[in-house]
Amino acid sequence: MQYEIKGGNLPVVICRLENGESMITERGSMSWMSPNMEMRTSGGGSLGRAFGRLMSGEAIFQNIYTARGGNGMIAFSSSFPGSIRPVQIGPGQDLIVQKSAFLASEEGVELSVFFNKKLGTGFFGGEGFIMQRLSGQGTAFLEIDGSAVEYELSAGQQIVVDTGFLAAMSSTCTMEISQVKGVKNALFGGEGLFNTLVTGPGHLILQTMPVSDVAKTLSAFMPSPRQS
């Protein structure tokens, strides 16, 4: 599989497949493709995996597109202004991503549910109790809200991340809540009561424009419903 990413901050990834190669995506992510791309819908294996995807905010079923009778082409576009980030998944290279990050991947990549071990991390850490794990072998494409900023954390090295800015991290990283110190800071600082504390070792991908923050900003300009 070869690919190119176009479109600036309204990106699309165009994948060129050899005969018999396949791509996996969630429903509705395909933008255009060559006529010889064959689609089939799959639950992705076991009922448990399908239920896990539902719990993580994704569709129960996935679409698998395969080039038949020759080389094929298929494009997947982002659902939100930002960027598309290719990541390589392999043995020992599992990646934990936010619920909405997965766009598409080669067929060898497996998508499953990831539960934060500490309940507090899920309720207050900004990314929710349930995230997604990418494992297996192959290239996957992530939707990043805004631009991607990446860090390589050494063992024990930490970074504090505000709610929603964590896009992905290596499975070797851990995350927990970090309470904002000081009553005045917590109540009047405008940053909320909790942040997410990520500890290495591992790779970290942050995003500069969380869609949740955009929604909050736009909501202030939306007309309120009329009272009857």
Backbone torsions as a table, in degrees:
resi	resn	phi	psi	omega
1	MET	NA	131.3	173.4
2	GLN	-118.5	151.2	-176.2
3	TYR	-145.8	159.9	169.8
4	GLU	-143.8	144.9	-178.5
5	ILE	-109.6	126.6	-177.9
6	LYS	-128.3	169.3	168.8
7	GLY	103.6	2.4	178.2
8	GLY	62.0	-126.6	-178.3
9	ASN	-87.2	6.5	169.5
10	LEU	-123.5	70.9	-163.1
11	PRO	-83.6	158.9	171.9
12	VAL	-140.3	142.3	174.2
13	VAL	-107.5	125.4	-179.0
14	ILE	-105.5	117.3	-176.0
15	CYS	-106.4	132.5	177.4
16	ARG	-112.4	120.0	-172.8
17	LEU	-110.7	146.1	170.2
18	GLU	-80.8	162.2	-178.8
19	ASN	-54.0	125.6	179.5
20	GLY	93.5	-13.3	178.2
21	GLU	-76.1	150.6	-174.8
22	SER	-130.9	154.2	173.1
23	MET	-127.1	146.4	179.0
24	ILE	-114.2	138.9	176.1
25	THR	-149.7	166.7	172.3
26	GLU	-79.7	160.7	-179.6
27	ARG	-60.3	136.4	175.6
28	GLY	89.4	-1.2	-177.2
29	SER	-87.9	-20.0	179.9
30	MET	-70.6	133.2	-179.4
31	SER	-104.1	-49.1	173.8
32	TRP	-156.4	161.6	-177.4
33	MET	-161.1	164.6	176.1
34	SER	-75.8	155.3	-174.6
35	PRO	-62.8	-20.4	-176.7
36	ASN	-89.5	10.3	176.0
37	MET	-83.4	120.2	-178.4
38	GLU	-96.3	129.7	-179.0
39	MET	-107.0	138.8	168.5
40	ARG	-139.5	146.9	-178.0
41	THR	-101.2	134.8	-175.2
42	SER	-136.8	150.3	174.1
43	GLY	-82.7	1.9	176.2
44	GLY	73.9	28.5	178.1
45	GLY	106.7	-124.5	-172.7
46	SER	-75.1	160.2	175.6
47	LEU	-62.0	-33.9	179.1
48	GLY	-62.5	-40.5	178.9
49	ARG	-67.0	-40.9	178.6
50	ALA	-62.7	-42.8	178.7
51	PHE	-65.8	-36.6	178.1
52	GLY	-62.7	-40.5	177.7
53	ARG	-64.8	-38.6	177.3
54	LEU	-62.6	-43.0	-179.7
55	MET	-65.8	-29.8	-178.6
56	SER	-86.8	5.5	175.0
57	GLY	94.1	5.2	-179.9
58	GLU	-103.3	172.1	179.1
59	ALA	-70.1	149.1	177.8
60	ILE	-64.6	-40.9	-176.1
61	PHE	-101.9	153.0	176.0
62	GLN	-120.8	151.7	175.2
63	ASN	-101.0	132.9	177.7
64	ILE	-112.6	122.1	-179.5
65	TYR	-109.8	127.2	-176.1
66	THR	-125.9	134.6	175.9
67	ALA	-75.4	125.6	-178.5
68	ARG	-123.0	136.2	176.0
69	GLY	73.1	20.0	180.0
70	GLY	143.1	-178.1	179.7
71	ASN	-68.0	150.6	-177.6
72	GLY	-134.0	171.1	-179.9
73	MET	-139.2	139.6	176.8
74	ILE	-148.3	143.7	-176.9
75	ALA	-123.3	141.6	177.5
76	PHE	-126.5	125.6	-178.1
77	SER	-107.5	151.9	178.9
78	SER	-70.7	148.6	-179.1
79	SER	-90.0	-2.4	-175.5
80	PHE	-150.3	144.2	177.8
81	PRO	-55.3	131.3	-177.5
82	GLY	168.4	-127.9	-178.4
83	SER	-149.3	160.4	175.0
84	ILE	-113.0	127.1	-175.1
85	ARG	-116.3	116.2	174.7
86	PRO	-76.1	139.1	176.3
87	VAL	-132.5	146.4	179.5
88	GLN	-100.3	123.8	179.3
89	ILE	-106.4	136.3	178.6
90	GLY	-161.6	-177.6	178.2
91	PRO	-56.3	125.6	-178.0
92	GLY	76.5	7.5	-178.8
93	GLN	-122.7	36.3	175.9
94	ASP	-63.3	147.9	-178.9
95	LEU	-127.1	135.6	175.9
96	ILE	-101.4	125.4	-173.8
97	VAL	-128.1	159.3	175.9
98	GLN	-66.1	161.6	-170.3
99	LYS	-57.9	-35.7	-174.3
100	SER	-97.4	8.3	-170.1
101	ALA	-78.8	-32.8	-173.3
102	PHE	-69.1	126.0	177.5
103	LEU	-107.9	-54.3	-179.3
104	ALA	-165.3	167.1	178.6
105	SER	-161.6	167.2	168.8
106	GLU	-67.8	160.0	-172.1
107	GLU	-64.3	-23.5	-178.0
108	GLY	-75.6	-7.4	-180.0
109	VAL	-89.2	132.7	-179.7
110	GLU	-106.6	136.2	179.5
111	LEU	-110.3	123.9	-178.9
112	SER	-140.9	171.8	-178.7
113	VAL	-83.3	147.7	176.7
114	PHE	-129.3	123.1	179.4
115	PHE	-100.8	128.1	171.6
116	ASN	-64.9	134.5	-174.9
117	LYS	-68.4	-32.5	-178.4
118	LYS	-100.4	123.5	-178.7
119	LEU	-57.1	-38.3	-178.8
120	GLY	-59.2	-35.9	178.7
121	THR	-61.9	-40.6	-179.0
122	GLY	-68.9	-42.4	-175.2
123	PHE	-76.9	-31.3	-172.7
124	PHE	-120.2	-9.9	-172.6
125	GLY	-79.9	-6.1	173.1
126	GLY	95.8	-25.7	-178.4
127	GLU	-101.6	-0.2	178.3
128	GLY	87.7	159.4	-179.0
129	PHE	-66.3	-31.6	-175.7
130	ILE	-111.8	127.9	174.2
131	MET	-123.0	-166.4	-179.3
132	GLN	-122.7	148.0	175.5
133	ARG	-115.0	130.1	172.6
134	LEU	-105.0	122.9	-179.3
135	SER	-136.9	-174.9	-179.7
136	GLY	94.9	-139.0	-174.6
137	GLN	-146.2	126.2	174.6
138	GLY	140.9	-176.2	179.6
139	THR	-95.9	135.5	175.2
140	ALA	-123.4	156.4	179.7
141	PHE	-120.4	129.3	-177.7
142	LEU	-108.8	142.4	169.9
143	GLU	-86.6	124.3	178.6
144	ILE	-111.8	128.9	176.9
145	ASP	-76.2	110.7	-174.3
146	GLY	82.9	-139.5	180.0
147	SER	-104.6	157.6	179.0
148	ALA	-94.8	134.4	173.1
149	VAL	-123.1	127.1	-170.4
150	GLU	-118.2	145.4	178.5
151	TYR	-133.9	148.8	172.3
152	GLU	-111.9	111.2	-177.5
153	LEU	-92.8	132.9	173.7
154	SER	-81.7	171.7	-178.4
155	ALA	-59.1	124.0	179.2
156	GLY	85.3	-12.8	179.1
157	GLN	-71.6	140.2	-174.7
158	GLN	-126.1	156.2	173.5
159	ILE	-143.8	139.9	178.5
160	VAL	-97.2	126.9	-174.6
161	VAL	-120.8	131.7	176.8
162	ASP	-71.9	159.7	-175.5
163	THR	-52.8	129.0	172.6
164	GLY	88.3	-10.1	-175.4
165	PHE	-86.5	-10.1	178.5
166	LEU	-83.8	114.8	179.1
167	ALA	-94.9	-43.1	-177.4
168	ALA	-161.8	155.9	175.9
169	MET	-152.4	154.3	174.3
170	SER	-61.0	150.1	179.3
171	SER	-67.2	-13.3	177.2
172	THR	-78.9	-15.2	176.6
173	CYS	-79.7	156.7	173.8
174	THR	-123.2	154.2	178.4
175	MET	-134.9	143.1	177.0
176	GLU	-150.9	170.1	-178.6
177	ILE	-80.9	150.7	175.3
178	SER	-131.4	113.5	-177.0
179	GLN	-75.5	136.3	176.4
180	VAL	-64.3	128.0	-176.2
181	LYS	-80.8	139.7	177.1
182	GLY	92.0	126.1	-178.7
183	VAL	-61.6	-43.3	-179.1
184	LYS	-63.7	-42.1	178.5
185	ASN	-61.8	-43.2	-177.1
186	ALA	-68.0	-40.5	-173.8
187	LEU	-85.4	-31.9	-172.2
188	PHE	-121.2	-0.8	-177.1
189	GLY	-77.4	-15.4	178.5
190	GLY	78.3	5.3	-177.9
191	GLU	-106.5	4.3	-179.4
192	GLY	86.5	-179.6	-176.7
193	LEU	-90.2	-24.4	-172.8
194	PHE	-135.3	150.4	169.5
195	ASN	-122.0	172.0	176.2
196	THR	-101.5	127.5	178.5
197	LEU	-104.4	114.5	-179.7
198	VAL	-104.6	131.8	-178.2
199	THR	-119.3	132.9	178.7
200	GLY	-80.0	175.9	22.6
201	PRO	-91.1	153.6	174.8
202	GLY	148.1	177.0	-178.0
203	HIS	-95.5	144.7	-176.5
204	LEU	-130.8	132.4	175.9
205	ILE	-119.4	116.9	177.3
206	LEU	-104.8	158.4	179.5
207	GLN	-123.2	146.5	-170.1
208	THR	-91.9	-12.3	-175.9
209	MET	-142.3	75.2	-179.5
210	PRO	-57.1	134.5	-178.8
211	VAL	-61.5	-28.7	178.2
212	SER	-65.0	-37.8	178.1
213	ASP	-68.7	-38.2	177.6
214	VAL	-62.9	-42.6	179.8
215	ALA	-61.7	-41.0	178.9
216	LYS	-64.1	-40.9	179.8
217	THR	-64.9	-44.7	-178.4
218	LEU	-68.8	-30.3	-177.3
219	SER	-61.6	-28.4	179.8
220	ALA	-67.9	-20.9	-178.8
221	PHE	-101.1	-1.9	-179.5
222	MET	-82.0	136.3	177.9
223	PRO	-66.3	137.7	178.8
224	SER	-76.6	148.6	-179.0
225	PRO	-61.2	141.9	179.6
226	ARG	-69.5	139.3	177.3
227	GLN	-80.2	134.7	179.5
228	SER	-86.0	NA	NA
